[in-house]
């Protein structure tokens, strides 16, 4: 009986996770990524130090540029850094989380939730004239870790 209940709960959790992921699907690319090769659309993202219910402000070091590793820097309304930050990331060998909107544009995250773009690095690189592309870890100071699309 306990095993059956556990299987049921895991199935329900799996369905809720899939539904949550689907709820983010269907959102097109950000304004900066619109029309770019490999742009798959935005999704909801909570930083590790998520501040529930707070309006937070951020600035991006690279804008929408899959070929450069970027850092999303927490700021106040006036753009003064507050010590919070996170880098871009690889979700797979070819899938990049690319922060937005533009270089050094201070913007708000309602409920401290951002909406970065997902990029298919292989498609993006082919759009740049390369044979193929992958997502790789790369430095993006002041972030300790970030990622970008690497083209061959």
Number of C-alpha atoms within 10 A of each C-alpha: 6 7 8 9 10 11 12 12 12 12 12 12 12 12 12 12 12 11 12 12 12 12 12 14 14 11 14 15 21 21 12 16 26 15 10 17 17 22 23 21 19 24 22 14 14 14 12 8 10 13 13 11 10 12 14 19 23 27 26 23 23 22 22 24 20 29 18 20 27 31 27 25 23 22 20 16 14 10 16 14 15 12 9 13 20 21 25 25 22 21 13 13 14 20 23 28 26 33 31 29 24 17 15 16 16 19 21 18 15 13 14 19 20 21 21 22 27 24 28 22 29 24 21 24 22 16 15 15 11 14 12 17 22 21 25 20 17 19 17 21 13 16 17 12 17 24 25 28 28 21 19 11
